[in-house]
Amino acid sequence: MSFVSYFPGRGTVRETAYLEGRTEGEAKGILSVLEVRGIPVTDSVRERITSCSDLDRMDTWLERSRTVERAEDLFDEEGTAAKPIS
C-alpha cells in the first residue's frame, strides 16, 4: 500500500518535513506505549523503530505495541499482537 498525499505542496521540502514529523511522532507513540506497559526496549529495537520511514509499518507496530509481550514481537510478521485482549 503506498501513501497518497494531499498535502499542499506535494513533492516539496515541506511535505518531506511533514512526513518526517509524522514518522517521528509514530515512533514516539510506539515507544511510549511500550514504556507505559513496562516493556523493556533494547537499543536495537529503539533504532529500528526510530529509523523506520514506512507509515503503514509503523501503524502496524503501534497497534501491536498494545498487546505484545516483548518489544521484539512488534516485528513478528505473524502478528503476535493478534491475541485477544482479556
Residue pairs with C-beta under 8 A, 6 or more apart in sequence:
1 56
3 19
3 55
3 56
5 15
5 19
7 14
7 15
7 18
8 14
9 15
19 53
19 55
20 53
22 55
23 52
23 53
23 55
23 58
24 50
26 55
26 58
26 59
26 61
26 62
27 49
27 50
27 52
27 58
29 62
29 65
30 49
30 58
30 61
30 62
30 65
30 74
31 41
31 46
31 49
31 50
33 62
33 65
33 66
34 41
34 65
34 68
34 71
35 41
37 65
37 66
39 68
39 69
39 70
39 71
40 71
41 49
41 71
42 71
42 72
45 71
45 72
45 74
48 75
49 58
49 61
49 74
52 58
52 61
60 79
61 74
61 75
63 81
64 73
64 74
64 76
64 79
64 80
64 81
65 74
65 81
66 81
66 85
67 80
67 81
67 82
67 83
67 85
68 74
68 76
68 80
68 81
69 80
73 80
73 81
74 81
